[in-house]
Amino acid sequence: MRIYLAGPDVFLPDAREVGAREAALAARFGFEGVFPLDGAAPEPGDWRAIAATCEGMIRGCAAIAANLTPFRGPSADPGTVFELGFARALGLPAFGYSTVAASLRERVPDATRDAGGRWRDPDGLEIEDFGLADNLMLEGAIAASGGVMLRVPHRDDPWRDLAAFEACLSAMRRVLKG
Amino acid sequence: MRIYLAGPDVFLPDAREVGAREAALAARFGFEGVFPLDGAAPEPGDWRAIAATCEGMIRGCAAIAANLTPFRGPSADPGTVFELGFARALGLPAFGYSTVAASLRERVPDATRDAGGRWRDPDGLEIEDFGLADNLMLEGAIAASGGVMLRVPHRDDPWRDLAAFEACLSAMRRVLKG
């Protein structure tokens, strides 16, 4: 069973090595991991072709595993979140994982409570307080698809510690192959 | 024609007023704007029901207008990005707008160039340098769907200045009703 490995891992200097480690781990759980960089390399700089290639790769997979670790702020990488939404609309079982345990609400800096008790960010925008890892659309989709969202704190390195990914693979095997 | 108005506007203290202004503006361009808060109100705290309601509303629309203004960091609101990916997989024409003109690369703080000339964030992750507003999956999907991404700098308030949204509506009318 082919599973799409969505995540900002593609931006790491050692992205191909990390992707290879992830694919090897996926294989131990009986899955063929499809890493975004596996796609046919378009011309450098051709962002339209890169996007189209990734969309096609998701269409060729039976499920998605999304690395939703906070990325450059309180929330996940937008490319990964886009792909999660894309996979959800296709009806794929969606699974998520993060190497950070704290909830979204706990991670937004300088949060304050308004007179009604709602959490607000410095711009005054409400912060969801459901105890979820990120925006409710993400975990709502994961749950509705039959998937699971897992948070396993990393040790040294939030981008190379694969414990959360391994927990995700274990859940995927249980749900998809049980 | 019903268009889904995706954006973090729902988190504003005056979200319903802003949504009503957006719907009124959409009507001037011949569109019925569907604001996420228009959905049947589920039980408070039922994030699964809120997510399902929003997914259903997108399915009932013919196009999406996504407010991709940077949100709590260099990138767009993840709920909005999820909905953009969801709409894209459904085949909806997708349009985006932002009230900030700078590119993603210009907005990531403390960026540095590595020995190969690639931009890196403080974690060492590569920053896309295509001149786009955000991750290439977003604008790639918008372009492939026949839509347009517009950046119109706000004056006073990044969340209530509707100039970028109005430019988006104008593009939607031209593309969808031309």
Interface residues (C-beta under 8 A of the other chain):
Chain A: P8 F11 L12 P13 G45 W47 R48 I50 A51 A52 C54 E55 F71 R72 G73 P74 S75 A76 D77 P78 G79 V81 F82 E83 L84 G85 F86 A87 R88 A89 L90 V108 D114 R120 D121 D123 G124 L125 E126 I127 E128 F130 L132 D134 N135 L136 M137 L138 E139 G140 A141 A143 A144 P158 W159
Chain B: P8 F11 L12 P13 G45 W47 R48 I50 A51 A52 C54 E55 F71 R72 G73 P74 S75 A76 D77 P78 G79 V81 F82 E83 L84 G85 F86 A87 R88 A89 L90 V108 D114 R120 D121 D123 G124 L125 E126 I127 E128 F130 L132 D134 N135 L136 M137 L138 E139 G140 A141 A143 A144 P158 W159
